[in-house]
Amino acid sequence: METHTIKNWGEFDKLVGSKNYRKWIFRGQSNANFELESSLARAFKDAQSIHKAGSGEEKNLNKREHEKVMIDRFKCNAHLFLNHLPEPDDDLSWLSIMQHHGAPTRLLDFTFSPYIALYFALEDGTGDAAVYVLNHHALIAEDDEYFGTRRLEVHSKILDGAQKSEDMCLFAFEPTFSNHRLLSQQGLFVTTNTLEHTHERILKEYTVTDGDFTKLIIPARLRLTGLRKLNQMNINAANIYPGLDGFCKSMKRQPIFGLQWQKRVGNSG
């Protein structure tokens, strides 16, 4: 993967402005040192560390079975909290809802908007951030051999995983069962077809042309002007997260934008 450090916002605008809408997908991360790794991968890693600290050795985890139990538990209990649910066999949509509500899943959130990705890069943290830029069409082209003519019937080939290391792949999708937040964020998900390797590790195995996969480093010195730039574009927590939660999240930026900004946000509601 290519890595490029942004010198100024004009350079960022030029780079992302050349990317055709929906051909390219983006992900922002608040720490440039973080790898592309799902919450489920981190949960398994944390479990191993806790087991090793307590017993001196790692536990042999059947990751796929643990994931199945999580999905089954969610399916059995979701009706207690949600009025609308996906079809029973639409596991990718079930995973997207689990991701939305904070459950550990193999999914990573991406967006078709480079500036929404930039918001997530700058939303938290104080150091260098990063925006990943992936050629969506390149992912699809590389995976045709794996999915073949069954590309629209991917559930089993994704969730039951790769049997050989050369079958590792990523799959980008928009769930058939969407929600307001996903719409506001122009969101989609990228999942792995194995739980044994992270998104970052699998991405390194792809054979693509120069520029198809790029990691843009956003230096810490650009955070302040970046947040101001996004706020001028009306890209802030109040719009990224619909409802009261988003409005409350927006208050975190009051010390940056000033008292008059917070008053305007309040009055606009």
BAFI-3210 file (N, C-alpha, C; in Angstrom, 3 decimals, decimal comma, padded with zeros to 6 digits):
// residues 269
n [1|2|3|4|5|6|7|8|9|10|11|12|13|14|15|16|17|18|19|20|21|22|23|24|25|26|27|28|29|30|31|32|33|34|35|36|37|38|39|40|41|42|43|44|45|46|47|48|49|50|51|52|53|54|55|56|57|58|59|60|61|62|63|64|65|66|67|68|69|70|71|72|73|74|75|76|77|78|79|80|81|82|83|84|85|86|87|88|89|90|91|92|93|94|95|96|97|98|99|100|101|102|103|104|105|106|107|108|109|110|111|112|113|114|115|116|117|118|119|120|121|122|123|124|125|126|127|128|129|130|131|132|133|134|135|136|137|138|139|140|141|142|143|144|145|146|147|148|149|150|151|152|153|154|155|156|157|158|159|160|161|162|163|164|165|166|167|168|169|170|171|172|173|174|175|176|177|178|179|180|181|182|183|184|185|186|187|188|189|190|191|192|193|194|195|196|197|198|199|200|201|202|203|204|205|206|207|208|209|210|211|212|213|214|215|216|217|218|219|220|221|222|223|224|225|226|227|228|229|230|231|232|233|234|235|236|237|238|239|240|241|242|243|244|245|246|247|248|249|250|251|252|253|254|255|256|257|258|259|260|261|262|263|264|265|266|267|268|269]
n.u [000,840|000,545|001,903|001,250|002,048|000,081|000,541|-000,905|-004,313|-005,203|-003,794|-004,884|-007,564|-007,174|-006,170|-008,275|-010,316|-009,983|-010,970|-013,361|-016,814|-018,128|-016,562|-014,376|-013,546|-013,475|-011,788|-011,524|-009,118|-008,312|-005,782|-002,744|-001,084|-002,576|-003,652|-005,637|-008,109|-010,574|-013,218|-013,867|-011,571|-009,852|-011,110|-010,711|-007,930|-007,532|-008,713|-006,970|-004,677|-005,499|-006,019|-003,414|-002,042|-003,247|-002,935|-000,547|-000,359|-001,643|-005,087|-006,731|-008,702|-011,758|-012,522|-014,493|-016,692|-017,199|-018,011|-020,357|-021,974|-022,242|-023,691|-026,037|-027,008|-027,561|-029,532|-031,567|-032,290|-032,613|-035,153|-036,278|-035,420|-035,510|-037,667|-037,750|-036,361|-033,763|-034,046|-034,118|-031,951|-030,120|-027,260|-025,172|-026,456|-027,449|-025,012|-024,232|-026,072|-025,388|-022,802|-023,451|-024,598|-022,536|-021,510|-018,889|-017,628|-016,684|-016,586|-015,539|-016,106|-016,633|-016,775|-018,329|-017,629|-014,915|-014,630|-016,289|-014,956|-012,638|-013,669|-014,059|-011,430|-010,459|-012,119|-011,575|-008,725|-005,325|-002,974|-001,133|-003,300|-005,156|-006,323|-007,699|-007,625|-009,262|-009,495|-012,463|-013,403|-011,127|-010,851|-013,122|-012,532|-010,261|-011,376|-013,080|-012,314|-012,444|-015,159|-016,558|-019,320|-021,110|-021,274|-023,320|-024,274|-022,950|-022,816|-022,159|-019,612|-018,206|-018,642|-018,061|-015,524|-012,077|-010,269|-007,701|-004,577|-004,218|-006,766|-007,679|-009,595|-011,141|-014,389|-016,516|-019,541|-022,932|-025,368|-028,520|-030,349|-030,683|-029,912|-030,581|-028,172|-026,253|-027,073|-026,674|-023,938|-023,062|-022,405|-020,719|-019,667|-016,660|-015,653|-013,878|-013,033|-012,104|-011,284|-008,800|-006,924|-006,165|-007,826|-005,840|-003,656|-004,662|-005,138|-002,596|-001,987|-003,148|-002,923|-002,452|-002,649|-000,431|-001,386|-003,949|-004,488|-004,137|-002,699|-003,355|-001,603|-002,469|-001,068|-000,657|-000,586|-002,381|-004,890|-006,576|-007,229|-008,382|-010,678|-012,094|-012,491|-014,140|-016,360|-017,275|-018,205|-020,418|-020,116|-020,249|-020,640|-023,352|-024,676|-023,554|-024,201|-027,366|-030,047|-030,463|-028,109|-026,081|-026,211|-025,429|-022,838|-021,650|-021,106|-018,650|-016,807|-017,047|-015,060|-013,164|-014,369|-015,648|-017,794|-019,901|-020,347|-021,464|-023,829|-025,123|-025,479|-027,236|-029,435|-030,179|-031,546]
n.v [-001,192|002,176|005,028|008,326|011,517|014,237|017,612|019,984|021,269|021,866|020,085|017,671|018,003|018,015|015,444|013,691|014,693|013,773|011,259|009,099|009,089|006,491|004,633|004,678|004,086|005,071|005,356|006,722|007,018|007,679|007,505|007,350|005,204|002,983|-000,192|-001,551|-003,119|-005,227|-004,850|-007,309|-008,827|-007,451|-008,015|-010,784|-010,763|-009,343|-011,148|-013,310|-012,136|-011,649|-014,273|-015,307|-013,706|-014,553|-017,363|-017,985|-019,008|-018,984|-019,273|-021,747|-020,592|-021,099|-019,272|-018,850|-020,301|-018,875|-016,456|-017,289|-017,914|-015,363|-014,038|-015,603|-015,170|-012,454|-012,408|-013,772|-012,015|-009,451|-008,566|-007,617|-005,074|-003,781|-002,689|-003,342|-005,848|-007,692|-010,157|-013,596|-015,162|-013,350|-012,770|-010,908|-008,451|-008,651|-008,622|-006,011|-004,505|-005,299|-004,230|-001,528|-001,102|-001,540|-004,120|-006,599|-007,240|-008,693|-006,669|-003,615|-000,148|001,831|004,582|006,296|008,886|011,069|013,168|012,658|010,434|011,774|013,283|011,245|010,574|012,815|013,152|012,164|012,045|013,405|013,289|012,318|011,438|009,267|008,634|006,123|005,164|003,406|001,612|000,655|-000,780|-002,165|-003,966|-005,569|-006,610|-008,161|-010,119|-011,616|-014,139|-015,664|-015,450|-015,987|-016,862|-016,644|-014,278|-012,686|-014,317|-014,480|-015,053|-017,563|-018,015|-015,893|-015,863|-018,469|-018,763|-018,670|-021,433|-021,783|-019,979|-018,472|-017,858|-015,758|-012,821|-009,553|-008,162|-005,763|-004,185|-002,951|-003,125|-004,805|-004,078|-001,116|001,924|005,081|006,284|005,063|005,988|008,770|008,847|007,976|005,298|002,070|-001,357|-003,204|-006,466|-009,376|-012,630|-014,469|-015,209|-015,332|-013,536|-010,023|-007,130|-005,438|-007,167|-008,901|-007,123|-006,536|-008,657|-008,316|-007,867|-005,080|-002,016|000,855|003,277|002,340|001,481|003,500|005,127|007,970|010,160|012,323|015,010|015,993|018,753|019,737|019,257|021,183|023,162|021,411|020,440|022,822|023,306|021,114|021,679|024,012|022,890|021,711|019,220|017,494|016,221|016,506|016,102|013,801|011,815|011,085|012,547|012,931|011,923|012,618|015,428|015,874|014,809|016,728|018,792|018,371|019,712|022,353|023,839|024,195|025,517|027,646|029,700|031,052|029,487|027,130|028,142|028,821|026,295|025,192|026,949|026,420|024,065]
n.w [000,000|-000,876|000,806|001,746|002,866|003,712|002,847|002,894|002,879|000,355|-001,215|-000,336|-001,193|-003,970|-004,448|-003,585|-005,064|-007,620|-007,649|-008,799|-007,957|-005,992|-007,300|-005,766|-002,349|001,127|004,298|007,489|010,094|013,443|014,475|012,941|013,139|013,610|012,389|009,658|011,033|012,332|014,835|015,914|015,465|017,171|019,589|019,844|019,997|022,373|024,166|023,979|025,080|027,707|028,614|028,410|030,230|032,567|032,715|031,596|029,095|025,703|024,726|022,781|020,430|018,798|016,378|014,402|015,419|017,750|016,602|015,295|017,506|018,637|016,587|016,527|019,141|018,993|017,003|018,342|020,351|019,366|018,606|020,916|021,170|018,705|016,074|013,402|011,407|009,639|006,946|008,008|006,990|006,044|006,770|006,483|006,608|009,197|010,565|009,954|011,422|013,997|014,076|013,922|016,424|018,162|018,664|018,515|015,331|012,133|010,340|008,723|008,791|005,967|003,613|000,854|000,642|000,698|002,486|004,629|005,568|006,308|008,409|010,343|010,720|012,021|014,152|016,751|018,991|018,932|017,584|014,591|011,945|009,674|006,340|004,498|001,126|-001,220|-004,250|-005,237|-007,456|-008,196|-006,094|-006,557|-009,105|-008,563|-006,963|-008,482|-009,387|-007,089|-006,236|-008,565|-010,621|-008,636|-007,244|-006,138|-004,231|-001,672|001,022|002,284|001,225|002,227|005,099|005,946|005,225|004,006|002,778|002,011|002,028|-000,259|-000,981|000,470|000,886|000,531|000,945|-000,231|000,613|000,491|002,855|002,482|004,286|005,538|007,471|009,181|009,967|008,355|005,861|006,212|006,429|004,003|003,825|003,711|004,046|004,626|004,584|005,774|004,409|006,106|009,490|010,436|009,616|009,435|007,977|006,979|006,595|004,619|002,558|001,692|000,092|-002,339|-005,858|-007,507|-009,460|-009,325|-006,963|-006,493|-003,896|-001,204|001,583|003,226|005,164|007,729|009,102|012,552|012,890|011,059|012,016|013,359|011,371|009,600|010,951|011,120|008,418|007,695|009,280|008,083|005,777|006,694|007,773|010,452|013,838|014,473|012,081|011,001|012,824|013,145|015,055|018,681|019,833|018,023|018,107|020,759|020,679|019,081|020,794|021,875|020,351|020,976|022,526|020,527|018,330|019,524|021,653|020,350|018,102|019,190|020,182|017,813|016,658|018,527|018,265|015,649|015,724]
ca.u [000,000|001,278|001,674|001,559|001,747|-000,528|001,222|-001,907|-005,647|-005,317|-003,285|-005,897|-008,694|-006,779|-006,036|-009,564|-011,194|-009,784|-011,508|-014,755|-017,745|-018,509|-015,461|-013,410|-014,103|-012,559|-011,948|-010,684|-008,702|-007,820|-004,362|-002,113|-000,352|-003,509|-003,850|-007,019|-008,390|-011,965|-013,442|-013,842|-010,157|-009,299|-011,700|-009,982|-006,570|-007,606|-009,001|-005,721|-003,764|-005,998|-005,746|-001,975|-001,644|-003,791|-002,515|000,786|-000,407|-002,808|-006,163|-007,054|-010,046|-012,422|-013,049|-015,739|-017,770|-017,536|-018,775|-021,698|-022,725|-022,586|-024,764|-027,255|-027,497|-028,129|-030,795|-032,587|-032,660|-032,754|-036,556|-036,616|-034,963|-035,692|-038,966|-037,574|-035,223|-033,482|-034,469|-033,352|-030,731|-029,290|-026,302|-024,378|-027,249|-027,431|-023,712|-024,186|-026,816|-024,539|-021,745|-024,080|-024,888|-021,328|-021,051|-017,691|-017,877|-015,569|-016,779|-014,968|-016,906|-016,056|-017,720|-018,053|-017,253|-013,603|-014,700|-016,836|-013,818|-011,763|-014,295|-013,760|-010,001|-010,189|-013,135|-010,924|-007,270|-004,578|-001,771|-001,319|-004,431|-004,989|-007,482|-007,408|-008,279|-009,224|-010,210|-013,509|-013,456|-009,965|-011,208|-014,067|-011,852|-009,371|-012,137|-013,945|-011,887|-012,907|-016,613|-017,074|-020,666|-021,951|-020,925|-024,460|-024,607|-021,628|-022,839|-021,404|-018,204|-017,590|-018,687|-017,454|-014,105|-011,094|-009,628|-006,281|-004,105|-004,379|-008,179|-008,034|-010,055|-012,030|-015,638|-017,187|-020,972|-023,947|-026,380|-029,875|-031,108|-029,905|-030,408|-030,369|-026,761|-025,549|-027,420|-026,032|-022,493|-022,787|-021,579|-020,726|-018,790|-015,693|-015,473|-012,909|-013,610|-011,424|-011,063|-007,412|-006,066|-006,802|-008,021|-004,549|-002,851|-005,238|-004,976|-001,222|-001,882|-003,760|-002,075|-003,168|-001,778|-000,026|-002,417|-005,248|-004,629|-003,262|-002,927|-003,001|-001,306|-002,865|-000,251|-001,386|-000,650|-003,495|-006,168|-007,421|-007,777|-009,224|-011,968|-012,793|-012,876|-015,287|-017,517|-017,777|-018,899|-021,540|-019,811|-019,972|-021,331|-024,801|-025,191|-023,033|-024,980|-028,707|-030,735|-029,919|-026,728|-025,188|-026,187|-024,612|-021,438|-021,139|-020,682|-017,235|-015,992|-017,284|-013,824|-012,392|-015,058|-016,033|-019,125|-020,915|-020,677|-022,373|-025,135|-025,764|-025,918|-028,407|-030,558|-030,601|-032,447]
ca.v [000,000|003,432|005,954|009,694|012,491|015,451|018,841|021,020|020,810|021,957|018,829|016,650|018,235|017,624|013,990|012,996|015,222|013,020|009,908|009,019|008,692|005,087|003,774|004,725|004,081|005,743|005,118|007,561|006,472|008,791|007,285|006,875|003,964|001,860|-000,964|-001,868|-004,298|-005,175|-004,928|-008,721|-009,219|-006,879|-008,740|-012,052|-010,449|-009,003|-012,382|-014,068|-011,465|-011,869|-015,677|-015,498|-013,063|-015,300|-018,769|-018,159|-019,510|-018,558|-020,246|-022,095|-020,080|-021,390|-017,933|-018,921|-020,749|-017,746|-015,508|-017,847|-017,758|-013,939|-013,731|-016,281|-014,470|-011,185|-012,698|-014,204|-010,962|-008,140|-008,143|-006,945|-003,688|-003,214|-002,965|-003,855|-006,761|-008,264|-011,535|-014,479|-015,703|-012,262|-012,590|-009,694|-007,346|-008,803|-008,131|-004,548|-003,963|-005,533|-003,225|-000,233|-000,984|-001,693|-005,495|-006,899|-007,960|-008,720|-005,578|-002,281|000,904|002,684|005,538|006,758|010,298|011,291|014,155|011,970|009,671|012,738|013,589|010,174|010,638|013,956|013,195|011,924|012,003|014,656|013,065|012,091|010,601|008,672|008,311|005,066|005,382|002,120|001,487|-000,352|-001,608|-003,054|-005,053|-006,452|-007,311|-009,178|-011,166|-012,355|-015,542|-016,326|-015,507|-016,552|-016,436|-016,605|-013,078|-012,186|-015,303|-014,503|-015,240|-018,735|-017,894|-014,922|-016,184|-019,758|-018,516|-019,201|-022,677|-021,674|-018,605|-017,741|-017,511|-014,624|-011,650|-008,593|-007,988|-004,508|-004,326|-002,129|-004,080|-004,608|-003,519|000,072|002,726|006,512|006,647|004,604|006,919|010,057|008,713|007,383|004,207|000,677|-002,147|-004,117|-007,609|-010,394|-013,974|-015,313|-014,560|-015,593|-012,431|-008,720|-006,443|-004,915|-008,294|-009,397|-006,087|-006,616|-009,776|-007,961|-007,399|-003,954|-001,019|001,941|004,250|001,740|001,464|004,545|005,601|009,377|010,557|013,693|015,445|016,578|020,213|020,086|018,893|022,336|023,719|020,376|020,461|024,037|023,092|020,209|022,358|024,914|022,040|021,140|017,833|017,481|015,130|016,704|015,581|012,448|010,938|011,676|012,488|013,581|011,489|013,421|016,788|015,862|014,617|017,961|019,698|018,142|020,648|023,734|024,547|024,500|026,468|028,820|029,743|031,490|028,347|026,217|028,793|028,723|024,904|025,018|027,692|025,868|022,943]
ca.w [000,000|-000,909|001,911|001,343|003,904|003,187|003,265|003,129|002,497|-001,094|-001,755|-000,044|-002,101|-005,326|-004,509|-003,498|-006,096|-008,864|-007,464|-009,231|-006,909|-005,882|-007,733|-004,672|-001,004|002,043|005,730|008,329|011,389|014,254|014,746|011,707|013,404|013,697|011,172|009,301|011,851|012,791|016,279|016,301|015,522|018,406|020,722|019,960|020,427|023,796|024,909|024,044|026,011|029,067|028,933|028,577|031,481|033,694|032,783|031,049|027,717|024,942|024,590|021,405|020,178|017,535|016,114|013,631|016,299|018,617|015,795|015,095|018,754|018,755|015,631|016,983|020,330|018,561|016,312|019,310|021,286|018,724|018,539|022,164|021,092|017,369|015,468|012,045|011,378|008,315|006,704|008,890|006,402|005,533|007,857|006,311|007,156|010,651|011,035|009,850|012,564|015,163|014,006|014,207|017,850|018,968|018,851|017,743|014,083|011,191|009,393|008,899|008,170|004,929|003,065|-000,502|000,726|001,319|003,558|005,802|006,090|006,982|009,698|011,290|011,024|012,899|015,203|018,037|018,954|018,806|016,791|013,158|011,572|008,346|005,510|003,526|-000,161|-001,916|-005,513|-005,059|-008,653|-008,168|-005,178|-007,236|-010,196|-008,002|-006,281|-009,402|-009,455|-005,870|-006,183|-009,798|-011,017|-007,439|-006,491|-005,394|-003,200|-001,047|002,463|002,713|000,830|003,126|006,517|006,248|005,184|003,070|003,182|001,684|002,186|-001,518|-001,149|001,320|000,143|001,169|000,214|000,086|000,339|001,138|003,318|001,973|005,407|005,882|008,583|008,971|010,115|007,164|004,796|006,475|006,272|002,692|004,298|003,295|004,895|004,016|005,466|005,382|004,273|007,082|010,777|010,824|009,194|009,472|006,696|006,522|006,112|003,368|001,540|001,186|-000,844|-003,609|-006,957|-008,111|-010,056|-008,438|-006,626|-006,193|-002,442|-000,663|002,947|003,336|006,537|008,045|010,243|013,671|012,752|010,174|012,629|013,657|010,132|009,005|011,634|010,695|007,019|007,676|009,855|007,048|004,819|007,443|008,120|011,882|014,533|014,451|010,818|010,787|013,706|013,237|016,334|019,862|020,062|017,202|018,633|021,977|020,275|018,502|021,859|022,172|019,579|021,389|022,866|019,323|017,457|020,289|022,250|019,392|017,229|019,882|020,261|016,502|016,500|019,353|017,727|014,366|015,952]
c.u [000,875|000,912|002,107|001,142|001,260|000,201|000,233|-003,249|-005,902|-004,844|-004,287|-007,073|-008,378|-006,718|-007,396|-010,530|-011,081|-010,379|-012,997|-015,643|-018,186|-017,486|-014,443|-014,141|-013,026|-012,847|-010,988|-010,363|-007,967|-006,342|-003,723|-001,379|-001,261|-003,581|-005,344|-007,365|-009,789|-012,052|-013,434|-012,412|-009,516|-009,841|-010,993|-008,557|-006,536|-007,852|-007,744|-004,761|-004,185|-005,750|-004,259|-001,482|-002,093|-003,244|-001,115|000,804|-001,688|-003,834|-006,429|-008,509|-010,560|-013,180|-014,385|-016,905|-018,180|-018,369|-020,199|-022,560|-023,150|-023,751|-026,078|-027,859|-028,163|-029,471|-031,911|-033,107|-032,948|-034,186|-037,005|-036,307|-035,290|-037,048|-038,860|-036,269|-035,000|-034,116|-033,576|-032,015|-029,790|-028,245|-025,452|-025,138|-027,339|-026,114|-023,640|-024,953|-026,015|-023,422|-022,279|-024,269|-023,708|-020,875|-019,765|-018,039|-016,639|-015,641|-015,935|-015,849|-016,079|-017,139|-017,340|-017,586|-015,886|-013,669|-015,383|-015,755|-012,863|-012,339|-013,942|-012,274|-009,711|-011,113|-012,521|-009,416|-006,644|-003,341|-002,057|-002,482|-004,195|-006,335|-007,039|-008,253|-008,141|-010,039|-011,191|-013,552|-012,279|-010,205|-012,107|-013,378|-010,961|-010,143|-013,009|-013,597|-012,409|-014,421|-017,221|-018,448|-021,602|-021,707|-022,083|-024,903|-023,369|-021,639|-021,970|-019,926|-017,471|-017,506|-018,042|-016,000|-013,272|-010,474|-008,127|-005,875|-004,294|-005,826|-008,602|-008,509|-010,899|-013,274|-016,311|-018,661|-021,778|-025,054|-027,747|-030,768|-030,320|-030,486|-030,032|-028,890|-025,969|-025,826|-026,701|-024,540|-022,088|-021,950|-021,752|-019,757|-017,814|-015,432|-014,402|-013,631|-012,875|-011,251|-009,624|-006,469|-006,859|-007,020|-006,674|-003,691|-003,358|-005,010|-003,582|-001,043|-002,460|-002,714|-002,840|-002,160|-001,469|-001,180|-003,764|-005,524|-003,634|-003,689|-002,424|-002,798|-001,674|-002,063|-001,088|-001,548|-001,815|-004,858|-007,091|-008,040|-008,669|-010,609|-012,772|-013,302|-014,136|-016,530|-018,122|-018,547|-020,136|-021,364|-019,351|-020,835|-022,844|-025,434|-024,728|-023,824|-026,370|-029,283|-029,976|-028,468|-025,744|-025,081|-025,308|-023,129|-020,834|-020,629|-019,210|-016,340|-016,207|-015,987|-012,968|-013,049|-015,566|-017,479|-020,204|-021,313|-021,672|-023,761|-025,876|-026,279|-027,187|-029,617|-031,072|-031,552|-033,839]
c.v [001,242|004,280|007,339|010,644|013,788|016,685|019,951|020,521|020,951|020,679|017,703|016,776|017,757|016,108|013,292|013,485|014,488|011,619|009,877|008,464|007,240|004,136|003,650|004,737|004,536|005,338|006,032|006,882|007,548|008,687|006,665|005,564|002,749|001,147|-001,086|-003,201|-004,176|-005,244|-006,377|-009,230|-008,691|-007,609|-010,072|-011,819|-010,120|-010,252|-013,221|-013,463|-011,696|-013,306|-015,899|-014,881|-013,871|-016,698|-019,016|-018,693|-019,046|-019,683|-020,497|-021,713|-020,544|-020,122|-017,975|-019,352|-019,635|-016,722|-016,004|-017,673|-016,308|-013,574|-014,357|-015,580|-013,164|-011,407|-013,043|-013,062|-009,613|-007,641|-007,438|-005,450|-003,005|-003,611|-003,593|-004,656|-007,290|-009,640|-012,479|-014,952|-014,628|-011,890|-011,334|-008,470|-007,433|-008,290|-006,610|-003,894|-004,154|-004,494|-001,854|-000,027|-001,360|-003,105|-005,720|-007,719|-007,925|-007,569|-004,357|-001,283|001,672|003,641|005,875|008,221|010,468|012,253|013,595|011,079|010,585|013,134|012,516|010,121|011,708|014,022|013,064|011,986|013,371|014,511|012,927|011,136|010,041|008,510|007,275|005,307|004,095|002,180|000,319|-001,309|-002,580|-004,231|-006,070|-007,276|-008,427|-010,361|-011,990|-013,840|-016,323|-016,515|-016,139|-016,013|-016,312|-015,353|-012,539|-013,144|-015,535|-014,921|-016,415|-018,609|-016,855|-015,473|-017,521|-019,831|-019,221|-020,471|-022,647|-020,217|-017,810|-017,354|-016,322|-013,457|-010,756|-008,446|-006,720|-004,620|-003,255|-003,073|-003,770|-003,965|-002,336|000,762|004,180|006,893|006,247|005,532|008,247|010,004|008,165|006,107|002,883|-000,056|-002,948|-005,230|-008,537|-011,729|-014,974|-014,518|-014,729|-014,449|-011,127|-008,182|-005,986|-006,024|-008,788|-008,393|-006,149|-007,719|-009,447|-007,480|-006,324|-002,978|000,075|002,910|003,658|001,692|002,468|004,897|007,036|009,728|012,028|014,136|016,141|018,091|020,664|019,807|020,106|022,901|022,700|020,341|021,696|023,897|022,216|020,879|023,353|024,150|021,379|019,646|017,828|016,411|015,262|016,161|014,161|011,428|011,547|011,545|013,157|013,195|012,339|014,847|016,865|015,671|015,913|018,929|019,538|019,161|022,105|024,452|024,906|025,619|027,698|028,797|030,126|030,363|027,429|026,830|028,681|027,307|024,672|025,706|027,099|024,702|023,423]
c.w [000,000|000,309|001,481|002,458|003,274|003,721|003,593|002,593|001,003|-001,758|-001,521|-001,009|-003,504|-005,464|-004,502|-004,567|-007,412|-008,803|-007,809|-008,115|-007,088|-006,494|-006,607|-003,339|-000,026|003,489|006,489|009,642|012,169|014,577|013,512|011,897|013,512|012,344|010,866|009,962|012,436|014,309|016,760|016,395|016,802|019,636|020,937|020,473|021,928|024,639|025,060|025,060|027,457|029,511|029,215|029,872|032,685|033,845|032,239|029,630|027,027|024,855|023,115|021,137|018,816|017,145|015,375|014,507|017,256|017,850|015,586|016,327|018,940|017,839|016,090|018,199|019,933|017,872|017,302|020,171|020,644|018,710|019,812|022,094|019,760|016,796|014,087|011,982|009,967|008,162|007,519|008,321|005,845|006,591|007,704|006,817|008,675|011,227|010,982|011,001|013,854|015,220|014,415|015,706|018,738|019,254|018,058|016,502|013,220|010,181|009,748|008,154|007,145|004,453|001,629|-000,514|001,384|002,500|004,803|006,416|006,845|008,336|010,727|011,643|012,071|014,108|016,593|017,856|018,770|017,923|015,305|012,931|010,172|007,661|004,489|002,280|-000,978|-003,200|-005,389|-006,247|-008,708|-007,228|-005,874|-008,314|-009,678|-007,430|-007,211|-009,465|-008,254|-005,881|-007,432|-010,137|-009,823|-006,615|-005,652|-004,296|-002,345|000,411|002,911|002,377|001,671|004,543|006,856|005,811|004,145|003,635|002,925|001,753|000,905|-001,792|-000,293|000,471|001,033|000,303|000,687|-000,285|001,060|001,579|002,733|003,029|005,954|007,119|008,339|009,046|008,878|005,980|004,972|006,186|004,908|002,882|003,574|004,202|004,041|005,019|004,916|005,192|005,164|008,365|011,250|010,464|009,190|008,053|006,119|005,920|004,764|002,243|000,914|000,145|-002,218|-004,618|-007,717|-008,692|-009,044|-008,214|-006,286|-004,693|-001,869|000,757|003,024|004,807|006,708|009,272|011,315|013,517|011,865|010,806|012,806|012,388|009,424|009,629|011,240|009,260|006,943|008,231|008,873|005,971|005,440|007,690|009,567|012,532|014,456|013,177|010,524|011,602|013,878|014,648|017,461|020,115|019,274|017,704|019,876|021,652|019,748|019,566|022,217|021,478|019,968|021,764|021,650|018,531|018,197|020,735|021,247|018,457|017,907|020,005|018,928|016,267|017,296|018,761|016,427|014,533|016,264]
res [m|e|t|h|t|i|k|n|w|g|e|f|d|k|l|v|g|s|k|n|y|r|k|w|i|f|r|g|q|s|n|a|n|f|e|l|e|s|s|l|a|r|a|f|k|d|a|q|s|i|h|k|a|g|s|g|e|e|k|n|l|n|k|r|e|h|e|k|v|m|i|d|r|f|k|c|n|a|h|l|f|l|n|h|l|p|e|p|d|d|d|l|s|w|l|s|i|m|q|h|h|g|a|p|t|r|l|l|d|f|t|f|s|p|y|i|a|l|y|f|a|l|e|d|g|t|g|d|a|a|v|y|v|l|n|h|h|a|l|i|a|e|d|d|e|y|f|g|t|r|r|l|e|v|h|s|k|i|l|d|g|a|q|k|s|e|d|m|c|l|f|a|f|e|p|t|f|s|n|h|r|l|l|s|q|q|g|l|f|v|t|t|n|t|l|e|h|t|h|e|r|i|l|k|e|y|t|v|t|d|g|d|f|t|k|l|i|i|p|a|r|l|r|l|t|g|l|r|k|l|n|q|m|n|i|n|a|a|n|i|y|p|g|l|d|g|f|c|k|s|m|k|r|q|p|i|f|g|l|q|w|q|k|r|v|g|n|s|g]
***
